[in-house]
């Protein structure tokens, strides 16, 4: 990790229970493994992801050919300013990522895949998401 990135994470994580290593792992899991930005970040007119709206939720630009019960046309804001954090909190988000079910006990509606991550990976994802504005 670069020195500049370490300094940024140190400032963001001051007073946090998460380490810079957890945040880096979470960033990798979100951006490189899960590719969460593909559904949770709006696109600009040229099709590129709008980095000023990173993981802020968006209207999905795809849909199934045949109707799928419960299909959502939008994705939620994954940043701490979004309703998901307000409703579920860190514990609920970690629980969702480890069990595949939200606090109500239900799986997410399509097209969201069901993830059953190891607790340490789910915590890393939440650590990363917590750093987003």
Buried (B, 14 or more C-beta within 10 A) or exposed (E): EEEEEEEBBEEBBEEBEBEBEBBBBBBBBBBEEBEBBBBBBBBEEEEEBBEEBBBBBBEBEEEEEEEEEEEBEEBBBBBBEBEBBEEBEBEBBBBBBBBBBBEEEEBBEEBBEEBEBEEEBBBBBBBBBBBBE
